[in-house]
Amino acid sequence: MLYHAAVMLPLIASLLSLSEQKSIAMTEIRNSEPLFNSLSYLSSLYNKRTGIQSEASRVQQILSGAKRKDSESEIVEGRTRFGNKNCFFSLVQCSFYYR
């Protein structure tokens, strides 16, 4: 009986230590979730900001009448009157330009 206790006690202790390690790891994961969520939130804000900046520069280019190349490398000339979409483009339609 004493032999069984001597063998079983270290085994039980190691199992408890594994359980303890698992609970510590789970606590660390739970504590890091807000950090992960805030990082993904900041990443989405950055993506929205850069998207808004590219849209703003596109509008400025349209209003200035700048030429640009579309995805098929055709030169697009654009002029608009702000508010309505009276567009004069070569080679493409207004609806394609305002995608």
Sequence and secondary structure as in RCSB ss.txt:
>XXXX:A:sequence
MLYHAAVMLPLIASLLSLSEQKSIAMTEIRNSEPLFNSLSYLSSLYNKRTGIQSEASRVQQILSGAKRKDSESEI
VEGRTRFGNKNCFFSLVQCSFYYR
>XXXX:A:secstr
 HHHHHHHHHHHHHHHHHHHHHHHHHHHHHHHHHHHHHHHHHHHHHHHHHHHHHHHHHHHHHHHT EEE TT  E
EE    TTS     SSS HHHHT 
